[in-house]
């Protein structure tokens, strides 16, 4: 059965063959397509500040993909693509990386297995995930809160009054 997935893409490190981070994301989308995923929609690439110790700005995007894979199988495919781009497991959390592919949501609702939880644990607090996701899946709902991505983004990015 064909499933649809929301994938967050990020890069903040140049790749020796693909170039700067925005080109890395475009190459990753081609790699996903070459691996048999149907890339249905891609959000524009945006620049964002890094989390943690990395000093380099990130290029971020989101893609809506379809596949005849369950979430665990898709995660394995995404990890293989990251490795093909030079990513190694382990290392310092939130450090610079050539490619980061995160499985954020899927059409089947919540999923939990060792090493994978959908929805992605922190996506509700990350504007660099939610803003690109609006471009491809604004009406998708978080299966935990039942809020749309549009609503989650509005909550995260709304202006708040300064405390007096």
Secondary structure as GFF3:
##gff-version 3
##sequence-region A 1 164
A	DSSP	beta_strand	3	11	.	.	.	ID=ss1
A	DSSP	alpha_helix	21	34	.	.	.	ID=ss2
A	DSSP	beta_strand	38	42	.	.	.	ID=ss3
A	DSSP	beta_strand	46	48	.	.	.	ID=ss4
A	DSSP	beta_strand	58	67	.	.	.	ID=ss5
A	DSSP	alpha_helix	71	84	.	.	.	ID=ss6
A	DSSP	beta_strand	100	106	.	.	.	ID=ss7
A	DSSP	beta_strand	111	113	.	.	.	ID=ss8
A	DSSP	beta_strand	116	118	.	.	.	ID=ss9
A	DSSP	three_ten_helix	123	125	.	.	.	ID=ss10
A	DSSP	alpha_helix	127	137	.	.	.	ID=ss11
A	DSSP	alpha_helix	149	157	.	.	.	ID=ss12
###
